[in-house]
Structure formats: C-alpha cells, structure tokens
Amino acid sequence: MVSSKVLREKIELAKKSVEGLDEPFKTESFRIVLDNLLEEKGQTEPSTKHTVERQTEETKAPEFDGDKYSHIAGMTSGQDQAVTILDWAFEKHPQSGLTPKEVSDILKEKFRVSLPPNAINVALGRVVGTMVSRRKEGKSYRYTITKKGQQYIQNWKPEQKNQ
C-alpha cells in the first residue's frame, strides 16, 4: 500500500512530466505516467538493469557537451528537450539512438531537468515518423532523430511551440 505522502509526490511528479502537453495528450499521458509510477517498486526495474549491464562501451551514451545545448534548460516542452538530446546523440553516434531512460538521465545530470522515462516515451511517441524514428528494445524503444527533427531543432526559437 502506498502512503499518502508518497502518493502525493508521485502525483506531483506525473503532473510535472506532462506540463506543456496539449489535450487530449496531457490527460492520457498523465494517466500512463501515474500508473507507471504507482507500479514502481522504488528500485531499478530488472529489464532496465539488465539492459544497462549488457551495453558495451560503444553503445553507452557518450559524454554530453552541454555548452552547445545550454538552451535545453529553457525549453518548456519535454518533447523539444528530448528531441534536442536525440539530435546531440545523432551527431556522436548516428546509428545508436537513445532510450527514454538514457534521455532522462542526460536531462537530469546535465540540466537538472526531471522528466521521467515514461513521459519521454509518450512525448517522443507522438512524433514517431516525423521528427524521430524508433525501434523496439526489450520492453522499451530506442529513438533516433530524423532529418525533419534535425531541421526542427536547428530552427528552434525560445518562443516556439511544439509542432
């Protein structure tokens, strides 16, 4: 059973993760994120743990150059932030891509932006086929930016909204 304090914290985290999304995506995303947060046991899921252990040095996310992408922290859309991280990953390793967990970790470590992997998965799922492509990897996906996504990021302006 979840304590009321933990429940409130998870609700707030789910609310924050869907900020900037438009309806009906916001409500549906909130439900999905909250359901997933409530199912968490407080530890890394086995599938994530095993995926990380299996990664070789070549497929691990390379060191992030935050100076070139310092505008990420000012973006209000998790989708824009995630696509920008994918743009960076494409420059380093065009064939690799990133999982939502890897995008989340980079955002948290480099920009102090807390965006759960579930929210990133939902946000990127909305632009599959246009700004990103994805392939199944275990229970998750590995996302790669497309040419249209690269153009979007190159032309991104602070006042720009999601497309």
C-alpha positions in Angstrom: 0.0 0.0 0.0 1.3 3.5 -0.9 1.4 6.1 1.8 -0.4 9.4 1.2 2.9 11.3 1.2 4.4 9.0 -1.5 1.1 9.2 -3.5 1.2 13.0 -3.4 4.8 13.0 -4.5 4.0 10.7 -7.4 1.0 12.7 -8.5 3.2 15.9 -8.5 5.9 14.1 -10.5 3.3 12.9 -13.0 1.8 16.5 -13.2 5.3 17.9 -13.9 6.1 15.3 -16.5 3.1 16.3 -18.7 3.5 20.1 -18.4 3.4 21.7 -21.8 1.4 18.9 -23.4 -1.9 19.8 -25.1 -5.1 18.0 -24.5 -6.1 15.2 -25.1 -2.4 14.1 -24.8 -1.9 15.7 -21.4 -4.7 13.8 -19.6 -3.8 10.4 -21.3 -0.1 10.9 -20.6 -0.8 11.8 -17.0 -2.7 8.6 -16.5 0.0 6.5 -18.1 2.8 8.2 -16.2 1.0 7.9 -12.9 0.1 4.3 -13.4 3.7 3.5 -14.2 4.9 5.5 -11.2 2.5 3.6 -8.9 3.7 0.3 -10.2 7.4 1.1 -9.4 8.9 -0.8 -6.5 11.4 2.0 -5.7 14.3 0.2 -7.4 15.5 -0.1 -11.0 13.3 -2.4 -12.9 15.1 -5.7 -13.8 14.7 -5.1 -17.6 16.4 -1.7 -17.3 19.1 -3.1 -15.1 19.9 -5.9 -17.5 19.9 -3.6 -20.5 22.4 -1.3 -18.8 24.6 -4.3 -17.9 24.6 -5.6 -21.5 25.6 -2.3 -23.0 29.1 -2.2 -24.4 31.3 0.9 -24.2 30.4 1.6 -27.8 26.6 1.7 -27.3 26.7 3.6 -23.9 25.7 7.2 -24.2 28.8 9.3 -24.8 29.8 12.3 -22.7 27.4 15.2 -23.3 28.6 18.6 -24.5 26.3 20.9 -22.6 27.6 24.2 -23.9 26.3 23.7 -27.4 22.9 22.7 -26.0 22.6 25.0 -23.0 19.2 26.3 -24.2 17.7 22.9 -23.3 17.0 24.0 -19.7 15.0 27.0 -21.1 12.7 24.8 -23.2 9.3 24.3 -21.7 8.4 21.2 -23.7 9.7 17.8 -22.7 9.3 16.8 -26.3 11.6 19.6 -27.5 14.1 18.7 -24.8 14.1 15.0 -25.7 14.4 15.7 -29.5 17.3 18.0 -28.8 19.1 15.3 -26.8 18.5 12.9 -29.7 20.0 15.5 -32.1 23.1 15.5 -30.0 23.2 11.7 -29.9 22.9 11.6 -33.6 26.0 13.8 -34.0 28.0 11.4 -31.8 26.7 8.0 -33.0 24.2 8.2 -35.9 23.2 4.6 -35.7 22.8 4.2 -31.9 19.9 6.4 -30.7 18.9 6.6 -27.1 16.3 5.0 -24.9 13.9 7.2 -22.9 15.9 6.2 -19.7 19.1 7.5 -21.3 17.4 10.8 -22.4 16.0 11.2 -18.9 19.4 10.6 -17.3 21.1 13.1 -19.5 18.4 15.8 -18.8 18.7 15.1 -15.0 22.5 15.0 -14.8 23.4 17.9 -17.2 20.4 20.2 -17.0 18.7 19.4 -13.7 15.5 18.7 -15.6 13.5 15.9 -14.1 11.5 14.2 -16.8 10.6 10.5 -16.2 11.4 8.0 -19.0 7.7 7.3 -19.3 6.9 10.9 -20.1 9.7 11.0 -22.6 8.4 7.8 -24.3 4.9 9.4 -24.6 6.3 12.7 -25.9 8.5 11.0 -28.5 5.8 8.5 -29.4 3.7 11.5 -30.6 6.3 12.4 -33.2 7.4 9.0 -34.5 7.6 9.1 -38.2 8.1 12.8 -38.4 10.8 14.0 -36.0 12.0 10.7 -34.7 12.1 7.0 -35.6 12.2 4.2 -33.1 12.9 0.5 -32.8 11.9 -1.9 -30.1 14.5 -2.8 -27.5 13.3 -5.1 -24.8 10.2 -3.5 -23.1 11.2 -0.1 -24.4 12.2 1.7 -27.5 15.4 3.2 -28.8 14.8 6.5 -30.6 16.8 8.2 -33.3 16.2 11.7 -34.7 15.1 12.1 -38.4 16.1 14.8 -40.9 12.9 16.7 -40.2 13.7 16.5 -36.4 17.1 17.9 -37.1 15.7 20.8 -39.1 13.2 21.5 -36.3 16.0 21.7 -33.7 18.2 23.8 -35.9 15.4 26.3 -36.4 14.1 26.2 -32.8 13.5 29.6 -31.2 12.7 30.2 -27.5 9.1 31.3 -28.2 8.5 28.3 -30.5 5.7 25.9 -29.5 5.5 22.2 -30.3 4.6 21.3 -33.9 
